[in-house]
Amino acid sequence: MNLKPKPGILDITPYVGGRAEAPDGAPAVKLSSNESALGPSPLAVAAYEEACRDLSFYPDGNARILRDALAELHHLDPDRIVCGNGSDELLSLLARIYASAGDEVVFTEHAFLVYRIAALANSAVPVAVPETDLRADVDRILASITPRTRMVYLANPNNPTGSCLSGAEVRQLHAGLPPSVLLVIDAAYEEYVQRKDYEAGDVLVTQFDNVVMTRTFSKIYGLAGLRVGWAFCPASVADALNRVRGPFNVSVPAQRAAVAALRDREHVARSIAHNETWKGWLIRSIRTSTLRVDDSEGNFVLVHFPPGAHDAKAADAFLTARGYILRPVANYGLPHCLRLTIGSEDANRGVAATIADFMRQKQ
Ligand SMILES: *Cc1c(COP(=O)(O)O)cnc(C)c1O
């Protein structure tokens, strides 16, 4: 065959989302994709339904209403905000803009898989830097920088580990990078973070022209199905993104529902409170079953299973057979773990009881 994809494309392992149902198609509780336990604001749903009347019209390609609402809420310059079809689109476009064939794109060992895909899709070289205790290590990241490095992706907090760097650590990372390297801070879980020393990255973006922060409506706002994300950028990066993105990359219903979701601060507060209560409860409960569960700054926890009869594979099969779908994370280099999204009260109680049953079971 003469038709050949660019170098790197066939090295991509396609991204596989969390399963939604048990293999036999039986209804199941989906705790595999870090979706919101409470779902979207009713105001967002109403705005979406209302938008059905205008489906014959193209969206505003500049997503003006959404950028203005984001700028107002977060006190940012709307001209430096670029909206995307999920933050995944923006993360990929940044690699398309800044990475050429043979350039190096750095991320950490257990980082979000989209970064590797973005690098390979542009024939760049993915560089996975070892973590320390399942946490990004600033010194190790800086030690991996070479003259070929163009970008560093940092998920903060990281998925699937739930670990997080302090604002001071992120600033230290940035300070050690050459000005020609773009630091992309993916703050998809920002709203869930409780640590007082955390900084999302927007202040760094206002101070330096080689830092971008990406955010999403897929997590706390419960709009994963609509596909809306945004990036806060230096002016030159916003300009480049606006040249390469699809001209109408955020649909009419997506823009309107996202604006309505932003305005419902009570719903956001409820979602944060639910997450805090049940994340703490799940961690304590699963630790009672003698399993290691790491602290997490997101809406999910990483559960470690021992080798042998009670390993992660057996746990996944046991839980799936009982209607609880978690996320195996072997493809993240974590074959002994399952990632569990914080769900509704019923889901949390049910999955904790089922994990306890699994650990009591003799095999
Ligand atoms: C869920 C998630 C996103 C969000 O992706 P969208 O394309 O906005 O749905 C981005 N980064 C990380 C680390 C995530 O876990």
PDBQT file of the ligand as one rigid body, heavy atoms in Angstrom, charges set to zero:
ROOT
HETATM    1  C1  LIG A 401     -11.364  14.479  32.071  1.00  0.00    +0.000 C 
HETATM    2  C2  LIG A 401     -10.076  15.143  31.803  1.00  0.00    +0.000 A 
HETATM    3  C3  LIG A 401     -10.001  16.167  30.876  1.00  0.00    +0.000 A 
HETATM    4  C4  LIG A 401     -11.230  16.683  30.197  1.00  0.00    +0.000 C 
HETATM    5  O1  LIG A 401     -11.318  16.371  28.880  1.00  0.00    +0.000 OA
HETATM    6  P1  LIG A 401     -12.527  16.978  28.030  1.00  0.00    +0.000 P 
HETATM    7  O2  LIG A 401     -12.038  16.804  26.645  1.00  0.00    +0.000 OA
HETATM    8  O3  LIG A 401     -12.657  18.424  28.404  1.00  0.00    +0.000 OA
HETATM    9  O4  LIG A 401     -13.742  16.195  28.357  1.00  0.00    +0.000 OA
HETATM   10  C5  LIG A 401      -8.780  16.781  30.649  1.00  0.00    +0.000 A 
HETATM   11  N1  LIG A 401      -7.688  16.403  31.355  1.00  0.00    +0.000 NA
HETATM   12  C6  LIG A 401      -7.743  15.447  32.277  1.00  0.00    +0.000 A 
HETATM   13  C7  LIG A 401      -6.527  15.114  33.062  1.00  0.00    +0.000 C 
HETATM   14  C8  LIG A 401      -8.936  14.769  32.519  1.00  0.00    +0.000 A 
HETATM   15  O5  LIG A 401      -8.982  13.784  33.422  1.00  0.00    +0.000 OA
ENDROOT
TORSDOF 0
